[in-house]
Amino acid sequence: MKINDAIFGELEYEYGWIKDTTIDFCGKESEISIMIDSEEDGEIDEEQYESYTSLMQNWDQLQQGFLQAILDYYIQKRHELGYDVEVNENYPLIETIDQLLDRITLVGITVPFADCFEGRDIGLTFDCIWDIENGLGLRLVNEKIINVGYQDVAI
């Protein structure tokens, strides 16, 4: 089943509404999926529109903050696993945002049901070289990062 939404465009239903699109992330085009939590009836909450619209309006300004939060998370995770002492090829030394950008790929934007958090709620999912199975996720509320972790924090 498909719908044509005024904000999101053409969406297809697959346990939620999905659209594949291309977005600029840090100067390079990324093929991503936008996933909107909703029932089959196609009713998308006003708060979900606000969350997505606000993210897109602030997209260019927010990206460096995403990268810094991911870098901080990676450095902490690498330390917790002991790979800052013992070498692990899956967790190489990454000290700069440029090095990080070579190792992550934006793959999705999730617009969850509006009742999860107070405010504009959005998730970003990434593939990363250091954890292919779990990936990487960011959860934003009102365009502020509230959680960095595996992809499931963004869903």
N, C-alpha and C positions, 0 to 999 in steps of 0.2 A: 504494500500500500504506500502511496506517495501523497504528499500535500505540497502546496506552494505557499510558503509562509512569507509575510510581508518583510520581516526582519532577517530571517535565516535563509530565505530562498527555498529551493526545492529540497525537500527532506524525504527520506525513506524510513519506514518503520521497521526496526529490528530490536525489540525489547527496549525501545526508546527511539527517538527520532535522530537520524544520522545524516550527515552530509560530508562528502569528501571535498576538500578545497585546497587551495594553495595560499600560503601566507608568508610574508617576509618576516624572518626571525634573524635578527642581528646581521642583516645584510645578505642573507641567502634565502632563496625560496625553499619552503618546506611544504611537502605534501602532508596534510593532516586530516583527521576526522573531527568534525564537531558533533558532539553527542549531547542531546538535550533529553533529560529525564522527563518523561511524559507518558500518559496513557495512550492507547491506540486511537482515542477520539481526536487527537491532535490539539488538545487544549494545552497551551503553554502559558504558564503564569506570567503576569505582568512583571513580577520580581525577576524572573528568568530573563526576560527581555532587557530589563534595566542592568542586570549583571553583565550580560554579554555586550550590550551597547557601550557601557562604561569602560569595560576592558578594551574594546576596540578603539574608543576615543583616546585612551591613554596608553595604547600599546607601545608606541615608540619610546615614551618616557619610562615605562615600567621594565623594559627588557634588561637593562644593566642591573637593576635590583634583583631580578630573577637569577641572573648569572652569579652575582655575588653570594646570594643565599645558597645556591647549588654548590659553589666552590667551598663555602664554609662547611656545608653539610658533608661534602666529599672528604675534606681534610679531617673532620671529626670522625667520620666513619672509618677512614683508613687508619687513623690512630687507634680507635676502639678495637679494630681487628688485628692490630699489631703489625700492619704492613708498612708503617713508617720506620720499623726496625728490621723486620724480616721482609725480603723482597718477594713480591707477588706480581706476576706479569699482568694480571687483571686489574690491579690497583697501582698503576704507575704514579710516580710523583707528578702531581699537577699543582702548579703554584700560581698560574695566571689565568685570566679569563680567556685569552686566546688559546691556550692549551686545552682548557675545558671545552671550548666551542668545537674543537676537533673531535671530541669524544662523546658529545651528546647530540641528539636529534629530536626536535619537537615533533611529536606524533599526534597529539590530540588536545582539544579543548572540551572540557566537560561542563555542562550547565546543569547542576543538580536541582532537585526539587527545592523550592524556596523555603521549606520549613526546617532545614538542617541547622543553619546558623542565622543569627540576627544580622541582616545586611546583605550586600551583593556578593553572592557565593559563586566561585568559579574554580575549576580544577584544570591544571595543565599536566599533560603526561609526556614523558620523554623516554626514548630509548637511550641507553648509555652502555659504554664498553665494559664497565666494571661489574655490572649486574644485569646480564642479558635476560635472565628469568623474571626478575621483579621490576626492572626498569626504575624510573625515577618519577616522582610526582610532586607538584606544588599545589597547595590549597590556599586560595586568596579569599578574603572577606573585605569588601570595600577597597579592593585593589591593594590590600596589604597582605603580605605573606604570613599565614598563621601556622603552616606546617610544611616541612620538606621531608620526604621519605620515599618509600617505595611507591609505585604507581597507584596503589590502592588508596593512598591518602587523597588523591585527586578525584576519586570516583564516588 
